[in-house]
Amino acid sequence: MTRETLLAAVTERLRDFDATRDPQSVLEPGALAEADALMDSRADPVSDWEVLRAVGLLHWDRYLALPEDQGPEELEQAVELLSPVYRTVPDDVPEQIKVLLNKVTAWHNHAVDLLEEADTQDRAAIEEAISLLQSAVEHTVTTDPRRAGYLSTLCTALADLHANTGDLTVLSQAVRVGWEAVAAGKETEADNATLARYLSRYGQTLHVWHERTDDVKALEAAISTLREAVKKSSSEERSGFGFALGSALQAWHERVEDPEALKEAIDLGRKELAETGPGHPLRWSSLGSLAGGLLLWYKRTGDPATLEEAVGFYRDAVKETPLGHKGHEANLAALGIALRVRYDATGDLTTLDDAIDALREAVAVTPVGAPLNPGFLTGLSNALRVRYERIPDEATIEEALRASRKAVAEVSPGDSRRAGILANLGGALITQHEQTGASGPLTEAITVLKQAMEETPEGSPYRGIVLSGVGMAQQARYQCTGDVSALEEAVQASRKAVEATPAKPPHPDRAKLLANLGSVLNAQQRQAGSGNNAAREEAVKVLREAAGVIAAPPSIRLGAARDWGRLEAVAGHWEEAAEGLAIAVGLLPRVAARHLQRSDQEHQLTRFPGLASDAAAAALQCDRVEQAVELLEQGRGILLSQALESRSDLTGLHDCDSELAAEFDQIRAALDDDLYTASLRTDDLGSLPKGVADRRYELARQWDLLIQQIRNRPEPELQRFLLAPGLDELLPAAQEGPIITVNVSAYRSDAIILTPQGVQVVPLPDLTPEAVVEQVEKFLTAVETARQKHKDATERVESTLGWLWDALAEPVLTHLGLTASHVPTQAWPRIWWSPTGLLNFLPLHAAGHHDLLRQTAPPTVLDRAISSYTSTVDALQNARRKEDQDQELETDRTWSVEQHEHTTRQLVVAMPHTPGQSDLPGAEEEAQIITHRFPKAEVLLAAQATRDRVLAALRNCSWSHFACHAYSDMASPSNSHLLLHGAPLTIVDVSRLQADGSALAFLSACSTFRGGAAIPDEAVHLATAFQLAGYQHVVATMWPVLDQTSARVANKIYAELDATDTLEPDAGEAAFAVHAAVRELRANAPGDPLQWAPYVHAGP
């Protein structure tokens, strides 16, 4: 039969039922046969609404005619057939069907409203939305185009429920429903834009499934699906889909180390960000996605500029994410993790505290039980643990452990992250054990890490981390118990950790895992003795590899290079030792980077004591004297070198390019200002105010780029701009006398003497590190107890001075030909001491047996040469350049003897009384001595000597004299200061002065030449601060001095300086004046070196 005949037959049945309500007209078997034949005869399978209407109404009438329990299938058929009719000719559809169809749409719309309002925070609202959507799907026929949309929204709702509960079963349902939505959309020929939305939701759900299960195939499917979504999307919606694809590509790179995928993700992220300008509702997601890609790129390359870009984008993402939106806590946590990464790279404590703040906030706004929360808690625990390692505080490690235990409790069984979260708890427990020595945390750590191992399959991205944790725990057990089997387990686990971590390209964690393996192998070699060459050779191999991972944090690379070098030194492999130690020294400036606040720099340097000395000693073992000199210059006085760089003379640069010179001056001024501001505003925990650290990072980046730009200029004189000087540039510093760098190392100790003709090396076999430590401890105890036990202290000091002569000074002076006492008719020979390490605390200038002064050639330094001190050769050269510049200015002046009067501007600061300190009556006497000799000197006495007035006066004087108390902080030397009326005058205050042309600073206060015990090679003390400010000569003290003695010394020194034949008092004679004053004091009390030996001269 034809379509028309069949349509007429079915229509007749409908009329008959409507007229008679006789069920047989629609229920008899022939009715369905006619309906099926009519469907097969449609002119158009989709749009022949007349046929769809007739057959749909037939099923509707059958639904009405059948008993209630037999009708639902007929109703479903009716709805499916009449839905397209309703959209075309709504009046031809029964009212009840209209209501049902409208109700399904209403269910869906209400569910969408619930999801948008609830986000992921309101579980009840999400569950209600799911119920509505499930009803909508059940009441929508498979051919209804709306069904795909309802399924897709249901996929989103189920994913939101998983985000609230962490239930993997729910997430599995979301994946299935998402796939059904895409299939339904394709079957009903949804337009590209609509299908793109279905694909994107499904792809994102697959990505989440991978994150929770480590299902790599799911991630592959996610990327494929999201690519299709981007391809089909409209230009208006493409940004959101691109964000999802970028995130999946980042995950792929993390899982399989695919840098091309990461490059694509970053390129996509930059494109997405450009398309979502300010005010765009999805800009926050574009910012976060791009930041994530850049952070991964930094981990792969180690490029600090990329890390800073990532941090900046994360900060912007946090600002632009609406409060209460589920993306807000994710971006907060991501920012915290990025800042933690920055801390690992730099040691910047402010950055670490910013990371903790962000992670705490992320945890605070995330619902308990949400699947993201365990990750946030783990990130917080990690950051807190690292802070505890830096500044041990019980409250910090307890908070870290609480966060970690909570993360373990909340992560779902079967979640692929669980092993890593357990490993993090184990790591925190090990840290607590290492700091406290308690055995309980170690026992628990071993149990937790064993559980983590059981839950970590082969190929898991967390396997390396877990194995490394096991290795750390077993090494700690060995150190605690001496159980050799624990050490063997540590080695095996650490090896497997490295094997589980990709080498090409290097995994971001590989350098750290290699360093850990090197540590346990080193322990194994020490335990077994020198015969265990296999352990040593393997340790050297892995440490060398770790040092070469360019993307690793500089501190990890430096530590690995140092340990590699020292292992080779112990074996007597000096070429290899020199190589490793030289690499380590080269990394020191990066570890104590310019952008860090001073306390962070000092902390970083305390981690690597004696490194430059060991490197120089290894170089000397290879007969590389020039390299030894350069390593000692490069590896000591790093903070001073950075400061001197920022004070560099720009005349040459200005002559070549005035714009570059102006830019350089602007950046260095900004860095100096930020450093000073930060020093005034650091909080009690050692952190800078928010924003200051970021600004300093940016300024340091601009500084590095500008220096490179200057060095790239064609002028030869600029191509080594601010580079460390080579030996040929250092030798001229010895024109006025030899510069003696005294190097102490476990490998060998030497005096390395610079002369204009070259370098001479004098071995000092008795100057061992152990002997130096013994003498320094004895000496410092003596000077600190001198007032209570003067006789005992004097004997100890005399003993130390004698030892210094025998072990150090006598061999050096003999080598230099200074074997006889000074002849009064001849000029005094001059020498400059540049000690390393703890020797900085001993008075090399006073070395000798002063009880033998009656001999023809007394065995003392004081009787053979004038001594001065310098932290490095370059620092001396810098002071000498300033002196030469000032002398050139002086020769340009015209003088008249008849009109002569002193033009040197003197400042005297005297504090006879300081609250909380002993009175100094001699301070006022010193002021009178100076004003008697220099009547125009400006005097700030007692209450006049405020910090602000002193700073103002220092800017306008060329000589300054301080008679006051001083505080020398050996633990944090940058905290050292002069005590004035009210606020103290700090090292930072003095260092930032621009006092170029100033000639002499006389610091007549206690211990102004004493630096930090942990970083003695940095010469962080008040004398150096005045040199940095521009003073060419500084007179200072190595330990506490007597008030009455200081006045006598001052009188003698100023008398000598004003007794020259020049028209002006000559600061250039400061070294001679100090020497004369000390010898005069010694003549009066030769048996009391505590009185006369502390005074020193620093400068040219």
Number of C-alpha atoms within 10 A of each C-alpha: 10 11 16 12 12 19 22 14 16 24 17 13 20 20 12 16 18 13 9 9 15 13 16 15 23 24 18 11 10 13 19 17 10 18 22 13 15 24 19 13 17 19 12 11 12 11 13 14 22 14 27 24 22 25 27 26 24 26 27 25 24 26 23 15 19 15 10 9 8 12 17 13 13 19 21 20 20 25 26 20 24 31 26 20 22 19 10 12 14 14 11 15 18 13 11 10 17 17 11 14 19 12 15 22 17 15 20 26 18 16 26 22 14 20 24 13 14 18 21 24 22 16 19 12 21 27 18 16 26 25 16 22 29 17 16 25 21 14 18 24 19 17 17 19 19 22 24 30 22 28 27 29 27 28 30 26 28 27 30 27 26 24 25 23 21 23 20 20 11 19 25 18 16 29 26 16 23 30 23 19 26 25 16 24 27 16 14 16 12 18 12 17 19 18 24 27 25 31 30 28 28 29 31 25 27 30 30 21 23 23 18 20 15 19 15 17 11 20 25 18 16 28 25 15 23 31 21 19 28 24 15 18 24 16 10 10 14 19 25 20 25 25 27 27 30 29 25 29 29 27 25 21 20 17 15 13 19 15 18 11 19 24 18 16 28 24 15 23 29 17 16 25 23 13 17 20 12 12 9 12 13 20 24 26 26 30 27 30 31 28 31 27 27 27 26 23 23 22 22 20 18 20 16 19 14 19 24 22 17 27 26 16 22 29 20 18 27 24 14 20 23 13 12 14 16 17 18 23 26 24 29 28 30 27 30 31 24 25 27 27 22 21 21 20 20 24 24 28 25 26 27 26 23 23 28 25 16 24 28 21 18 25 24 14 18 21 18 17 20 21 23 23 27 26 23 29 28 27 28 29 32 24 28 27 25 20 19 21 17 12 13 15 12 13 11 19 23 18 15 28 26 14 24 30 19 19 28 23 15 21 25 19 14 12 19 22 23 24 29 26 26 27 30 30 30 30 30 26 26 28 23 25 20 17 13 12 13 13 16 12 20 25 16 16 29 24 14 20 26 19 15 26 19 9 21 20 13 10 12 18 20 23 25 27 24 30 27 28 32 30 30 28 29 28 28 23 22 19 15 15 10 13 13 17 13 19 25 18 19 29 28 18 22 32 23 18 25 26 15 20 22 15 15 7 13 19 22 23 18 25 29 22 28 27 27 29 28 29 21 26 27 22 20 21 21 14 13 13 10 12 10 13 13 11 21 23 19 16 29 26 14 24 32 23 19 27 29 16 23 16 22 27 26 23 24 22 27 28 20 32 29 28 25 32 30 25 22 24 24 14 14 14 16 21 15 19 29 29 18 28 32 27 19 28 25 15 21 22 20 17 25 25 22 23 23 23 26 23 17 21 22 22 19 22 23 15 14 19 15 23 25 31 28 30 31 34 30 32 24 23 20 17 11 14 20 16 20 27 23 18 25 24 25 23 24 27 21 22 21 21 21 15 19 19 15 17 18 12 12 15 11 14 19 13 9 17 13 14 11 17 18 13 14 20 16 12 17 18 15 16 22 17 13 18 22 17 14 18 21 11 12 14 12 7 10 17 23 24 14 12 11 17 23 16 15 20 19 15 19 20 16 15 20 12 11 17 18 14 13 22 17 14 13 10 13 10 12 18 16 15 18 16 11 16 15 16 18 10 11 21 19 16 22 21 12 14 17 22 28 26 24 26 28 28 22 15 21 21 25 25 23 24 24 25 19 16 10 15 17 17 18 18 17 20 13 17 23 19 19 13 13 20 14 12 23 19 13 16 23 17 14 22 21 14 13 17 12 10 12 16 14 12 24 21 17 19 27 22 17 25 26 21 20 26 22 20 17 24 25 19 17 24 18 12 14 14 10 16 19 16 18 17 10 7 6 7 9 15 14 16 23 28 24 24 23 24 26 22 22 25 22 23 21 25 27 28 26 27 20 22 14 13 15 9 9 9 14 19 25 28 24 23 22 22 22 22 23 26 24 23 26 26 26 21 22 24 20 20 21 17 16 21 24 12 13 16 12 11 11 11 9 8 7 6 11 8 7 6 6 10 10 12 12 17 18 24 25 27 26 30 25 21 20 17 10 6 10 10 15 19 16 21 28 20 21 26 25 18 19 22 17 11 13 18 12 15 19 18 21 19 20 18 14 16 22 19 19 14 11 19 15 11 19 22 14 13 20 22 22 25 23 23 31 25 28 23 19 25 18 18 14 18 26 22 19 26 23 23 24 27 19 13 13 18 21 21 21 21 18 22 22 20 17 15 21 19 19 27 26 25 25 23 26 27 26 24 25 29 27 27 29 24 17 21 26 26 30 25 26 28 25 33 30 28 24 26 28 25 24 28 26 30 28 31 25 25 25 21 23 21 20 15 22 14 14 23 22 17 22 24 18 19 24 21 17 20 21 18 13 12 9 9 15 15 19 18 23 16 17 28 25 21 24 26 23 18 23 23 18 16 20 19 12 10 13 17 16 19 20 23 20 25 24 23 26 26 26 24 28 26
